[in-house]
Structures are given as structure tokens and as C-alpha cells.
């Protein structure tokens, strides 16, 4: 079975490189090719990786507007690039992959943050995603 967690790790690494490279979309194909051929990730869900990276890049402006509305007391420019891209990926999943429960999306984002960000960054990500989930996934918060 293809591993989506590994695909998310690869997506984060690609999006981080893209973000640091002035968000040049022309770099995406070569960044993707590098991750798709990486030996240690041979069991990752390649299709999901490509869909996520291309989706986040294509929707980055809209995603950033949503994040900006949920960030309290900070500008997007003050957010570390790793944290920003973890948020982008989670927001993309919340808006495009409705079959994945928001709790799973937040948990995956926090797992990535554990591996790539510091403790305050994880708390920040959790707070922002919780606020966004209440807005973007209202139906999941309604009592049964």
C-alpha cells in the first residue's frame, strides 16, 4: 500500500525548496522528479505527492489568504517557511480532500511539525489549523 505520510514528507520538502526559491513554479517538475526517484521513499504515494504539490502551488494565494485570516497577531511573512508550508498542505487537504477527516489532517500536520519544526511551531500550527477546521469543516463539528 502506498504511504501517504511519506508523500507528505516529500511534499513538504519540495514546497519548502519552492518557497525558498522565490516560489518559481518552473522549479516544481525537477523538484518532483528528484523526490519521485529517491530510494528511501519508494513506497510513498507518488500520485498523492504530485497532486498535493501541484495543488498547493496552484492555490497558494487562496490558501495563504485563509491562513492569514486564521493567524492571530502575526503576518504571514513572520511565519517560518517550514511552518507556513505545513499549514499550506493541511489547508489544501481540508479544502480539496473532504474524504479525509480534519482530525487526521491536523494529526498529520503535527507529525510533520514534530519532525521539521520546533515545539512553539507545533503549538502555533495546531492553533491555526483548529481555527481553520472550524471554518472549513463546519459539518464535522455538528453533533450527530
N, C-alpha and C positions, 0 to 999 in steps of 0.2 A: 504494500500500500504506500502511496506517495505521501511524503511527510510535509505537511503544511507549515509546521513550526520552522523547519529548516528553510523552507521557501520564504517565510517571513524574515528570517535572519539574513538571507541573501538580499531580499528586497530592501531591508534597512541599510545594508552596506552599500548597495547601489544608489539608493536615494541620498544617502549621506555624501557619497562621492559626487553625485549630480548637484546637490545643494552647494557643496564647497566649490564646485566648478562653475559657479555663476548660473546654475540651472540651465545649462545648454542642452536642449533636447537632442541635439545631434550626437551627444555622447552616449545616449541610452543604449543603442544597439551594441556597441562594443562592450559597455559595462555588463549588459545582459549576457553576451556571449562568453565573457570571462567567468561569470558565475555558473552558467549552464554547463561549462566544461570542467568545473572544479571537482576533483576527485572525491573530496570529503563530503560532498553534498549530492552524491549520485542518486540518493533515494528521495531528494526533495521533490515537491510537486512543481515541476517546471512550468506547467500551464498556469498554475495559480501565481507563481512568481512573475511571469510575464504579464498576466492580466493585472496584477496589483501594481507593478511598477508603471506600466503604461497608463493605468487608470489614475494613479496618484499624480503623475506628471501632467496628464491631460486636464485634470480637475484641480490642480494645485491652488489656483487663485480662489476658486469657490471654497475649497477645503480650508484654506487659510482664513477666509472671512468667517467661517464657522468657528474655527479655533480662536480667532481674535475676539469674537463675541463672548467666548467662554473663559477667556483668560482674564483674571481679575488683577488689576493694578500693575500689569506688565504689558509691554509691547511685544509683538512677535519677534522683533529684532533682538530682544534681550534673552530670548529662549535659546539654549544650546542647540546646535544643529541636530544632535542625536535625538534629544527630546522632541524637537519640532517634527522630525521625520517619524518617530514612533507615533506621535499624535496624528500626523497626516495619514499614516497607514491605517490606524484604528478608525479614524473618521471615514476614510474611504470604505472600509469594511462595513461600518454602521449604515452608510448610505447606499451601498451597492450590493451587499451580500446579506440580505434580510433573513436568509435561512440560518445564519449564524447568530445565536443569542448574544445580546450585548454583553452579558457576563463573560462569555467565552472570549469575546473581542478584547474586553478590558483585561482579563487574565493574561491573554497572550501578550498584550502591550506591556503589562507589568513584568512578565517573564523576560521580554526583550530589554526592558529598562534595567532589570536586575543584572543582566549580562553586559550592558553597554553604558549605563548611566550610574550616577551616584544616588545615595539614599534620598536627599532632598528632591532630586529629579523624579524619582519614583512617586513620591507623595504628590508632587505637582501634577504629573501625568494622571494619576488616579483621580485627583480632584477635578481636573479639566474634563476627563472622559466621563466621569459620573454626571457632571452638569450637562454635557452634550448628549449622553444616553437618555437622560430625562426629556430632552427636547426632541431628539431624533427618533427615539424608540418609545414614544408615549404608550403605545399599545402594550408593550411588555411590562409596564408599570401598573396597568389597570388590574384591579382584583378580578379573580376568575369568577 
